[in-house]
Amino acid sequence: MIVGALATVMVWNAAAAAAPQQLDCVLTDTEGKRGSENRPIVVVFDEDAKTVTAKGGGNNYSFSKVSISNVSINGAADSVSLGLDRSSLGIVWQQYEADKVSTEFGQCDTAQSPA
């Protein structure tokens, strides 16, 4: 009976780990632009598929250059990159323009289910 219960828990944990995970993040502007402080962004990552997407400020981002490890999650798209520390859930968000790089730092929390 105990072996059956342990097997069920192990299968459930494996299925839960394989599902996409959502993080609700708040970015803080470090360059003092008015109105952009505490900007919410949602990050969804799928460890098995090695995909990362983000939604925020009316924009959707799908990252093509993705690295997911036990320590960090990193992704890059045309003009945006993100780095996330898995232990603290701290995030770095960078947007690239012709002559400028905008950097925002923030904090994420786990969400109940992906959006």
N, CA, C and O atoms as CSV, one atom per row, in Angstrom:
chain,resi,resn,atom,element,x,y,z
A,1,MET,N,N,0.828,-1.192,0.000
A,1,MET,CA,C,0.000,0.000,0.000
A,1,MET,C,C,0.874,1.258,0.000
A,1,MET,O,O,0.611,2.193,-0.757
A,2,ILE,N,N,1.898,1.286,0.835
A,2,ILE,CA,C,2.777,2.447,0.905
A,2,ILE,C,C,3.521,2.633,-0.418
A,2,ILE,O,O,3.689,3.758,-0.889
A,3,VAL,N,N,3.963,1.526,-1.012
A,3,VAL,CA,C,4.681,1.614,-2.277
A,3,VAL,C,C,3.777,2.214,-3.354
A,3,VAL,O,O,4.227,3.035,-4.154
A,4,GLY,N,N,2.521,1.816,-3.378
A,4,GLY,CA,C,1.572,2.364,-4.345
A,4,GLY,C,C,1.361,3.855,-4.147
A,4,GLY,O,O,1.297,4.606,-5.120
A,5,ALA,N,N,1.254,4.285,-2.917
A,5,ALA,CA,C,1.070,5.709,-2.625
A,5,ALA,C,C,2.307,6.504,-3.023
A,5,ALA,O,O,2.185,7.592,-3.585
A,6,LEU,N,N,3.495,5.978,-2.743
A,6,LEU,CA,C,4.729,6.665,-3.128
A,6,LEU,C,C,4.855,6.754,-4.641
A,6,LEU,O,O,5.292,7.779,-5.165
A,7,ALA,N,N,4.480,5.697,-5.347
A,7,ALA,CA,C,4.539,5.716,-6.807
A,7,ALA,C,C,3.586,6.762,-7.367
A,7,ALA,O,O,3.921,7.449,-8.332
A,8,THR,N,N,2.409,6.891,-6.776
A,8,THR,CA,C,1.436,7.889,-7.224
A,8,THR,C,C,1.971,9.294,-7.008
A,8,THR,O,O,1.832,10.150,-7.881
A,9,VAL,N,N,2.580,9.541,-5.855
A,9,VAL,CA,C,3.150,10.859,-5.562
A,9,VAL,C,C,4.275,11.166,-6.534
A,9,VAL,O,O,4.376,12.291,-7.022
A,10,MET,N,N,5.125,10.184,-6.825
A,10,MET,CA,C,6.239,10.407,-7.745
A,10,MET,C,C,5.740,10.728,-9.150
A,10,MET,O,O,6.293,11.614,-9.801
A,11,VAL,N,N,4.724,10.042,-9.630
A,11,VAL,CA,C,4.153,10.308,-10.949
A,11,VAL,C,C,3.526,11.692,-10.964
A,11,VAL,O,O,3.703,12.426,-11.936
A,12,TRP,N,N,2.790,12.077,-9.906
A,12,TRP,CA,C,2.170,13.401,-9.841
A,12,TRP,C,C,3.227,14.491,-9.853
A,12,TRP,O,O,3.068,15.490,-10.554
A,13,ASN,N,N,4.313,14.323,-9.088
A,13,ASN,CA,C,5.388,15.315,-9.057
A,13,ASN,C,C,6.062,15.448,-10.419
A,13,ASN,O,O,6.389,16.559,-10.836
A,14,ALA,N,N,6.272,14.345,-11.113
A,14,ALA,CA,C,6.879,14.399,-12.443
A,14,ALA,C,C,5.965,15.127,-13.416
A,14,ALA,O,O,6.445,15.912,-14.234
A,15,ALA,N,N,4.659,14.885,-13.349
A,15,ALA,CA,C,3.713,15.568,-14.233
A,15,ALA,C,C,3.656,17.055,-13.917
A,15,ALA,O,O,3.586,17.880,-14.828
A,16,ALA,N,N,3.685,17.403,-12.640
A,16,ALA,CA,C,3.638,18.819,-12.254
A,16,ALA,C,C,4.895,19.541,-12.706
A,16,ALA,O,O,4.825,20.694,-13.131
A,17,ALA,N,N,6.047,18.880,-12.620
A,17,ALA,CA,C,7.294,19.516,-13.036
A,17,ALA,C,C,7.334,19.711,-14.544
A,17,ALA,O,O,7.969,20.646,-15.031
A,18,ALA,N,N,6.659,18.836,-15.288
A,18,ALA,CA,C,6.684,18.910,-16.745
A,18,ALA,C,C,5.752,19.993,-17.282
A,18,ALA,O,O,5.898,20.409,-18.432
A,19,ALA,N,N,4.819,20.447,-16.493
A,19,ALA,CA,C,3.861,21.452,-16.950
A,19,ALA,C,C,4.519,22.828,-17.010
A,19,ALA,O,O,5.423,23.122,-16.228
A,20,PRO,N,N,4.062,23.676,-17.943
A,20,PRO,CA,C,4.575,25.058,-17.955
A,20,PRO,C,C,4.305,25.742,-16.623
A,20,PRO,O,O,3.287,25.487,-15.979
A,21,GLN,N,N,5.215,26.602,-16.219
A,21,GLN,CA,C,5.075,27.306,-14.952
A,21,GLN,C,C,5.002,28.807,-15.207
A,21,GLN,O,O,5.695,29.334,-16.078
A,22,GLN,N,N,4.166,29.478,-14.448
A,22,GLN,CA,C,3.969,30.917,-14.602
A,22,GLN,C,C,4.539,31.660,-13.405
A,22,GLN,O,O,4.381,31.236,-12.260
A,23,LEU,N,N,5.203,32.774,-13.686
A,23,LEU,CA,C,5.716,33.660,-12.654
A,23,LEU,C,C,5.110,35.037,-12.858
A,23,LEU,O,O,5.143,35.580,-13.962
A,24,ASP,N,N,4.558,35.601,-11.795
A,24,ASP,CA,C,4.039,36.965,-11.819
A,24,ASP,C,C,5.134,37.862,-11.266
A,24,ASP,O,O,5.531,37.731,-10.108
A,25,CYS,N,N,5.621,38.778,-12.105
A,25,CYS,CA,C,6.768,39.596,-11.742
A,25,CYS,C,C,6.396,41.078,-11.715
A,25,CYS,O,O,5.454,41.512,-12.378
A,26,VAL,N,N,7.153,41.835,-10.940
A,26,VAL,CA,C,7.026,43.291,-10.913
A,26,VAL,C,C,8.415,43.855,-11.180
A,26,VAL,O,O,9.355,43.597,-10.428
A,27,LEU,N,N,8.535,44.631,-12.262
A,27,LEU,CA,C,9.798,45.255,-12.635
A,27,LEU,C,C,9.854,46.671,-12.104
A,27,LEU,O,O,8.848,47.380,-12.102
A,28,THR,N,N,11.015,47.080,-11.660
A,28,THR,CA,C,11.226,48.441,-11.181
A,28,THR,C,C,12.219,49.125,-12.103
A,28,THR,O,O,13.326,48.628,-12.308
A,29,ASP,N,N,11.830,50.258,-12.656
A,29,ASP,CA,C,12.683,51.019,-13.555
A,29,ASP,C,C,13.846,51.605,-12.782
A,29,ASP,O,O,13.653,52.226,-11.737
A,30,THR,N,N,15.055,51.410,-13.292
A,30,THR,CA,C,16.238,51.932,-12.611
A,30,THR,C,C,16.712,53.260,-13.199
A,30,THR,O,O,17.667,53.855,-12.700
A,31,GLU,N,N,16.052,53.723,-14.250
A,31,GLU,CA,C,16.493,54.954,-14.907
A,31,GLU,C,C,15.588,56.137,-14.613
A,31,GLU,O,O,15.784,57.217,-15.170
A,32,GLY,N,N,14.606,55.952,-13.754
A,32,GLY,CA,C,13.776,57.059,-13.307
A,32,GLY,C,C,12.758,57.579,-14.306
A,32,GLY,O,O,12.365,58.744,-14.235
A,33,LYS,N,N,12.322,56.733,-15.241
A,33,LYS,CA,C,11.282,57.169,-16.171
A,33,LYS,C,C,9.950,57.200,-15.440
A,33,LYS,O,O,9.532,56.200,-14.857
A,34,ARG,N,N,9.294,58.332,-15.471
A,34,ARG,CA,C,8.018,58.463,-14.776
A,34,ARG,C,C,6.974,57.524,-15.371
A,34,ARG,O,O,6.874,57.373,-16.589
A,35,GLY,N,N,6.208,56.903,-14.497
A,35,GLY,CA,C,5.107,56.058,-14.928
A,35,GLY,C,C,5.483,54.619,-15.211
A,35,GLY,O,O,4.601,53.797,-15.462
A,36,SER,N,N,6.759,54.290,-15.178
A,36,SER,CA,C,7.136,52.909,-15.481
A,36,SER,C,C,7.569,52.133,-14.243
A,36,SER,O,O,7.942,50.965,-14.354
A,37,GLU,N,N,7.529,52.751,-13.077
A,37,GLU,CA,C,7.906,52.055,-11.862
A,37,GLU,C,C,6.901,50.957,-11.555
A,37,GLU,O,O,5.706,51.106,-11.809
A,38,ASN,N,N,7.389,49.862,-11.012
A,38,ASN,CA,C,6.538,48.742,-10.594
A,38,ASN,C,C,5.632,48.245,-11.717
A,38,ASN,O,O,4.416,48.137,-11.557
A,39,ARG,N,N,6.249,47.946,-12.848
A,39,ARG,CA,C,5.527,47.462,-14.023
A,39,ARG,C,C,5.346,45.945,-13.922
A,39,ARG,O,O,6.329,45.216,-13.785
A,40,PRO,N,N,4.088,45.457,-13.990
A,40,PRO,CA,C,3.863,44.006,-13.910
A,40,PRO,C,C,4.189,43.315,-15.233
A,40,PRO,O,O,3.974,43.870,-16.311
A,41,ILE,N,N,4.706,42.107,-15.130
A,41,ILE,CA,C,4.981,41.286,-16.301
A,41,ILE,C,C,4.790,39.827,-15.892
A,41,ILE,O,O,5.100,39.449,-14.763
A,42,VAL,N,N,4.285,39.020,-16.804
A,42,VAL,CA,C,4.059,37.604,-16.553
A,42,VAL,C,C,5.026,36.807,-17.413
A,42,VAL,O,O,5.092,37.001,-18.627
A,43,VAL,N,N,5.778,35.909,-16.780
A,43,VAL,CA,C,6.728,35.053,-17.482
A,43,VAL,C,C,6.234,33.618,-17.369
A,43,VAL,O,O,5.924,33.147,-16.275
A,44,VAL,N,N,6.160,32.916,-18.512
A,44,VAL,CA,C,5.775,31.505,-18.529
A,44,VAL,C,C,6.930,30.726,-19.143
A,44,VAL,O,O,7.391,31.043,-20.240
A,45,PHE,N,N,7.393,29.705,-18.427
A,45,PHE,CA,C,8.464,28.878,-18.978
A,45,PHE,C,C,8.089,27.404,-18.910
A,45,PHE,O,O,7.392,26.956,-18.000
A,46,ASP,N,N,8.574,26.672,-19.900
A,46,ASP,CA,C,8.356,25.233,-19.986
A,46,ASP,C,C,9.730,24.588,-20.019
A,46,ASP,O,O,10.447,24.669,-21.017
A,47,GLU,N,N,10.080,23.956,-18.934
A,47,GLU,CA,C,11.418,23.384,-18.796
A,47,GLU,C,C,11.669,22.276,-19.813
A,47,GLU,O,O,12.761,22.189,-20.374
A,48,ASP,N,N,10.667,21.426,-20.058
A,48,ASP,CA,C,10.841,20.320,-21.000
A,48,ASP,C,C,10.962,20.807,-22.438
A,48,ASP,O,O,11.802,20.316,-23.192
A,49,ALA,N,N,10.136,21.761,-22.819
A,49,ALA,CA,C,10.150,22.279,-24.188
A,49,ALA,C,C,11.211,23.355,-24.394
A,49,ALA,O,O,11.457,23.776,-25.524
A,50,LYS,N,N,11.847,23.808,-23.296
A,50,LYS,CA,C,12.853,24.886,-23.339
A,50,LYS,C,C,12.291,26.132,-24.017
A,50,LYS,O,O,12.901,26.686,-24.933
A,51,THR,N,N,11.113,26.566,-23.550
A,51,THR,CA,C,10.493,27.777,-24.081
A,51,THR,C,C,10.244,28.775,-22.959
A,51,THR,O,O,9.996,28.397,-21.814
A,52,VAL,N,N,10.314,30.066,-23.310
A,52,VAL,CA,C,10.008,31.150,-22.384
A,52,VAL,C,C,9.203,32.187,-23.144
A,52,VAL,O,O,9.579,32.598,-24.241
A,53,THR,N,N,8.087,32.608,-22.548
A,53,THR,CA,C,7.290,33.707,-23.096
A,53,THR,C,C,7.048,34.711,-21.981
A,53,THR,O,O,7.158,34.387,-20.798
A,54,ALA,N,N,6.718,35.932,-22.377
A,54,ALA,CA,C,6.421,36.975,-21.396
A,54,ALA,C,C,5.343,37.888,-21.953
A,54,ALA,O,O,5.244,38.103,-23.161
A,55,LYS,N,N,4.533,38.424,-21.034
A,55,LYS,CA,C,3.494,39.387,-21.385
A,55,LYS,C,C,3.604,40.562,-20.436
A,55,LYS,O,O,3.717,40.390,-19.222
A,56,GLY,N,N,3.569,41.754,-21.000
A,56,GLY,CA,C,3.617,42.939,-20.161
A,56,GLY,C,C,3.542,44.206,-20.975
A,56,GLY,O,O,4.087,44.275,-22.077
A,57,GLY,N,N,2.874,45.204,-20.444
A,57,GLY,CA,C,2.779,46.489,-21.117
A,57,GLY,C,C,2.103,46.414,-22.467
A,57,GLY,O,O,2.420,47.198,-23.362
A,58,GLY,N,N,1.171,45.481,-22.632
A,58,GLY,CA,C,0.483,45.324,-23.906
A,58,GLY,C,C,1.293,44.585,-24.959
A,58,GLY,O,O,0.858,44.490,-26.106
A,59,ASN,N,N,2.452,44.063,-24.602
A,59,ASN,CA,C,3.306,43.341,-25.546
A,59,ASN,C,C,3.438,41.884,-25.150
A,59,ASN,O,O,3.416,41.541,-23.968
A,60,ASN,N,N,3.577,41.030,-26.156
A,60,ASN,CA,C,3.860,39.616,-25.949
A,60,ASN,C,C,5.243,39.319,-26.505
A,60,ASN,O,O,5.584,39.765,-27.600
A,61,TYR,N,N,6.036,38.571,-25.757
A,61,TYR,CA,C,7.390,38.238,-26.171
A,61,TYR,C,C,7.539,36.717,-26.178
A,61,TYR,O,O,7.117,36.035,-25.244
A,62,SER,N,N,8.142,36.202,-27.239
A,62,SER,CA,C,8.464,34.785,-27.322
A,62,SER,C,C,9.972,34.691,-27.548
A,62,SER,O,O,10.477,35.109,-28.590
A,63,PHE,N,N,10.671,34.152,-26.586
A,63,PHE,CA,C,12.124,34.138,-26.628
A,63,PHE,C,C,12.621,32.940,-27.428
A,63,PHE,O,O,12.166,31.813,-27.228
A,64,SER,N,N,13.561,33.198,-28.337
A,64,SER,CA,C,14.083,32.137,-29.190
A,64,SER,C,C,15.397,31.566,-28.661
A,64,SER,O,O,15.690,30.390,-28.880
A,65,LYS,N,N,16.165,32.358,-27.989
A,65,LYS,CA,C,17.437,31.900,-27.418
A,65,LYS,C,C,17.205,31.660,-25.934
A,65,LYS,O,O,17.254,32.593,-25.132
A,66,VAL,N,N,16.953,30.402,-25.570
A,66,VAL,CA,C,16.523,30.067,-24.212
A,66,VAL,C,C,17.513,29.115,-23.564
A,66,VAL,O,O,17.983,28.162,-24.185
A,67,SER,N,N,17.821,29.393,-22.296
A,67,SER,CA,C,18.638,28.510,-21.483
A,67,SER,C,C,17.930,28.350,-20.139
A,67,SER,O,O,17.662,29.334,-19.449
A,68,ILE,N,N,17.629,27.104,-19.774
A,68,ILE,CA,C,16.963,26.831,-18.499
A,68,ILE,C,C,17.807,25.801,-17.743
A,68,ILE,O,O,18.062,24.704,-18.240
A,69,SER,N,N,18.229,26.170,-16.545
A,69,SER,CA,C,18.987,25.247,-15.703
A,69,SER,C,C,18.366,25.236,-14.312
A,69,SER,O,O,17.346,25.884,-14.074
A,70,ASN,N,N,18.976,24.506,-13.408
A,70,ASN,CA,C,18.498,24.491,-12.026
A,70,ASN,C,C,18.753,25.820,-11.331
A,70,ASN,O,O,18.126,26.118,-10.314
A,71,VAL,N,N,19.670,26.626,-11.871
A,71,VAL,CA,C,20.077,27.876,-11.258
A,71,VAL,C,C,19.379,29.084,-11.870
A,71,VAL,O,O,18.993,30.004,-11.148
A,72,SER,N,N,19.212,29.094,-13.199
A,72,SER,CA,C,18.678,30.287,-13.854
A,72,SER,C,C,17.845,29.962,-15.082
A,72,SER,O,O,17.876,28.852,-15.614
A,73,ILE,N,N,17.097,30.977,-15.512
A,73,ILE,CA,C,16.327,30.936,-16.754
A,73,ILE,C,C,16.730,32.192,-17.515
A,73,ILE,O,O,16.651,33.299,-16.983
A,74,ASN,N,N,17.161,32.018,-18.759
A,74,ASN,CA,C,17.581,33.137,-19.588
A,74,ASN,C,C,16.925,33.030,-20.949
A,74,ASN,O,O,16.714,31.933,-21.466
A,75,GLY,N,N,16.606,34.172,-21.521
A,75,GLY,CA,C,16.031,34.188,-22.853
A,75,GLY,C,C,16.331,35.488,-23.554
A,75,GLY,O,O,16.529,36.522,-22.916
A,76,ALA,N,N,16.364,35.432,-24.885
A,76,ALA,CA,C,16.597,36.631,-25.682
A,76,ALA,C,C,15.702,36.597,-26.908
A,76,ALA,O,O,15.486,35.547,-27.512
A,77,ALA,N,N,15.191,37.759,-27.260
A,77,ALA,CA,C,14.409,37.943,-28.473
A,77,ALA,C,C,15.081,39.073,-29.253
A,77,ALA,O,O,16.212,39.449,-28.943
A,78,ASP,N,N,14.403,39.611,-30.249
A,78,ASP,CA,C,14.998,40.652,-31.087
A,78,ASP,C,C,15.554,41.819,-30.283
A,78,ASP,O,O,16.725,42.167,-30.436
A,79,SER,N,N,14.743,42.425,-29.436
A,79,SER,CA,C,15.182,43.631,-28.728
A,79,SER,C,C,15.023,43.533,-27.212
A,79,SER,O,O,15.061,44.544,-26.512
A,80,VAL,N,N,14.843,42.302,-26.705
A,80,VAL,CA,C,14.591,42.113,-25.275
A,80,VAL,C,C,15.347,40.876,-24.794
A,80,VAL,O,O,15.469,39.887,-25.517
A,81,SER,N,N,15.852,40.950,-23.561
A,81,SER,CA,C,16.399,39.760,-22.926
A,81,SER,C,C,15.963,39.734,-21.467
A,81,SER,O,O,15.661,40.767,-20.869
A,82,LEU,N,N,15.938,38.521,-20.909
A,82,LEU,CA,C,15.610,38.391,-19.490
A,82,LEU,C,C,16.528,37.376,-18.855
A,82,LEU,O,O,17.003,36.445,-19.505
A,83,GLY,N,N,16.767,37.571,-17.579
A,83,GLY,CA,C,17.509,36.636,-16.762
A,83,GLY,C,C,16.772,36.484,-15.445
A,83,GLY,O,O,16.346,37.472,-14.846
A,84,LEU,N,N,16.623,35.252,-14.995
A,84,LEU,CA,C,15.865,34.991,-13.783
A,84,LEU,C,C,16.643,34.040,-12.895
A,84,LEU,O,O,17.057,32.971,-13.343
A,85,ASP,N,N,16.845,34.413,-11.649
A,85,ASP,CA,C,17.508,33.566,-10.659
A,85,ASP,C,C,16.440,32.680,-10.038
A,85,ASP,O,O,15.503,33.185,-9.418
A,86,ARG,N,N,16.565,31.377,-10.193
A,86,ARG,CA,C,15.517,30.467,-9.731
A,86,ARG,C,C,15.430,30.379,-8.211
A,86,ARG,O,O,14.359,30.075,-7.687
A,87,SER,N,N,16.512,30.633,-7.488
A,87,SER,CA,C,16.440,30.508,-6.036
A,87,SER,C,C,15.758,31.709,-5.392
A,87,SER,O,O,14.993,31.541,-4.443
A,88,SER,N,N,16.016,32.909,-5.886
A,88,SER,CA,C,15.418,34.105,-5.287
A,88,SER,C,C,14.217,34.625,-6.072
A,88,SER,O,O,13.454,35.453,-5.573
A,89,LEU,N,N,14.051,34.137,-7.302
A,89,LEU,CA,C,13.039,34.618,-8.255
A,89,LEU,C,C,13.236,36.099,-8.581
A,89,LEU,O,O,12.281,36.808,-8.898
A,90,GLY,N,N,14.486,36.554,-8.498
A,90,GLY,CA,C,14.825,37.895,-8.960
A,90,GLY,C,C,14.956,37.886,-10.476
A,90,GLY,O,O,15.407,36.896,-11.053
A,91,ILE,N,N,14.566,38.981,-11.126
A,91,ILE,CA,C,14.576,39.056,-12.584
A,91,ILE,C,C,15.302,40.312,-13.050
A,91,ILE,O,O,15.235,41.361,-12.410
A,92,VAL,N,N,15.993,40.183,-14.169
A,92,VAL,CA,C,16.602,41.313,-14.870
A,92,VAL,C,C,15.982,41.331,-16.260
A,92,VAL,O,O,15.964,40.311,-16.949
A,93,TRP,N,N,15.472,42.494,-16.675
A,93,TRP,CA,C,14.803,42.668,-17.966
A,93,TRP,C,C,15.538,43.777,-18.712
A,93,TRP,O,O,15.665,44.888,-18.198
A,94,GLN,N,N,16.020,43.489,-19.911
A,94,GLN,CA,C,16.717,44.504,-20.685
A,94,GLN,C,C,16.055,44.678,-22.046
A,94,GLN,O,O,15.707,43.703,-22.712
A,95,GLN,N,N,15.887,45.945,-22.449
A,95,GLN,CA,C,15.367,46.270,-23.766
A,95,GLN,C,C,16.442,47.057,-24.503
A,95,GLN,O,O,17.050,47.975,-23.953
A,96,TYR,N,N,16.664,46.677,-25.765
A,96,TYR,CA,C,17.737,47.255,-26.560
A,96,TYR,C,C,17.157,48.161,-27.643
A,96,TYR,O,O,16.271,47.764,-28.398
A,97,GLU,N,N,17.674,49.379,-27.700
A,97,GLU,CA,C,17.335,50.319,-28.748
A,97,GLU,C,C,18.629,50.647,-29.493
A,97,GLU,O,O,19.694,50.153,-29.125
A,98,ALA,N,N,18.547,51.477,-30.541
A,98,ALA,CA,C,19.714,51.768,-31.377
A,98,ALA,C,C,20.932,52.202,-30.567
A,98,ALA,O,O,22.021,51.664,-30.767
A,99,ASP,N,N,20.774,53.155,-29.666
A,99,ASP,CA,C,21.915,53.689,-28.915
A,99,ASP,C,C,21.774,53.531,-27.410
A,99,ASP,O,O,22.475,54.204,-26.655
A,100,LYS,N,N,20.889,52.659,-26.961
A,100,LYS,CA,C,20.587,52.626,-25.542
A,100,LYS,C,C,20.122,51.233,-25.101
A,100,LYS,O,O,19.456,50.517,-25.848
A,101,VAL,N,N,20.484,50.878,-23.894
A,101,VAL,CA,C,19.983,49.661,-23.261
A,101,VAL,C,C,19.254,50.083,-21.991
A,101,VAL,O,O,19.837,50.737,-21.127
A,102,SER,N,N,17.988,49.712,-21.876
A,102,SER,CA,C,17.205,49.990,-20.670
A,102,SER,C,C,17.172,48.733,-19.814
A,102,SER,O,O,16.854,47.649,-20.302
A,103,THR,N,N,17.501,48.882,-18.541
A,103,THR,CA,C,17.545,47.744,-17.633
A,103,THR,C,C,16.561,47.947,-16.497
A,103,THR,O,O,16.514,49.010,-15.878
A,104,GLU,N,N,15.776,46.913,-16.232
A,104,GLU,CA,C,14.856,46.911,-15.096
A,104,GLU,C,C,15.125,45.656,-14.276
A,104,GLU,O,O,15.415,44.591,-14.821
A,105,PHE,N,N,15.027,45.798,-12.966
A,105,PHE,CA,C,15.172,44.682,-12.049
A,105,PHE,C,C,13.832,44.457,-11.379
A,105,PHE,O,O,13.012,45.373,-11.302
A,106,GLY,N,N,13.602,43.251,-10.895
A,106,GLY,CA,C,12.335,43.008,-10.227
A,106,GLY,C,C,12.321,41.732,-9.443
A,106,GLY,O,O,13.337,41.060,-9.259
A,107,GLN,N,N,11.130,41.420,-8.985
A,107,GLN,CA,C,10.902,40.226,-8.174
A,107,GLN,C,C,9.698,39.488,-8.716
A,107,GLN,O,O,8.725,40.107,-9.147
A,108,CYS,N,N,9.759,38.168,-8.695
A,108,CYS,CA,C,8.671,37.335,-9.192
A,108,CYS,C,C,8.119,36.459,-8.079
A,108,CYS,O,O,8.799,36.164,-7.096
A,109,ASP,N,N,6.872,36.052,-8.259
A,109,ASP,CA,C,6.212,35.072,-7.392
A,109,ASP,C,C,5.626,33.995,-8.270
A,109,ASP,O,O,5.253,34.254,-9.414
A,110,THR,N,N,5.543,32.792,-7.746
A,110,THR,CA,C,4.926,31.715,-8.521
A,110,THR,C,C,3.422,31.947,-8.596
A,110,THR,O,O,2.807,32.464,-7.664
A,111,ALA,N,N,2.854,31.557,-9.715
A,111,ALA,CA,C,1.418,31.695,-9.935
A,111,ALA,C,C,0.775,30.325,-9.864
A,111,ALA,O,O,1.469,29.309,-9.858
A,112,GLN,N,N,-0.536,30.293,-9.811
A,112,GLN,CA,C,-1.254,29.025,-9.704
A,112,GLN,C,C,-1.252,28.223,-10.996
A,112,GLN,O,O,-1.080,27.004,-10.972
A,113,SER,N,N,-1.447,28.915,-12.147
A,113,SER,CA,C,-1.470,28.208,-13.425
A,113,SER,C,C,-1.088,29.173,-14.529
A,113,SER,O,O,-1.272,30.383,-14.390
A,114,PRO,N,N,-0.548,28.640,-15.648
A,114,PRO,CA,C,-0.129,29.511,-16.745
A,114,PRO,C,C,-1.297,30.238,-17.383
A,114,PRO,O,O,-2.420,29.735,-17.415
A,115,ALA,N,N,-1.014,31.439,-17.896
A,115,ALA,CA,C,-2.026,32.236,-18.586
A,115,ALA,C,C,-2.051,31.923,-20.044
A,115,ALA,O,O,-2.845,32.501,-20.786
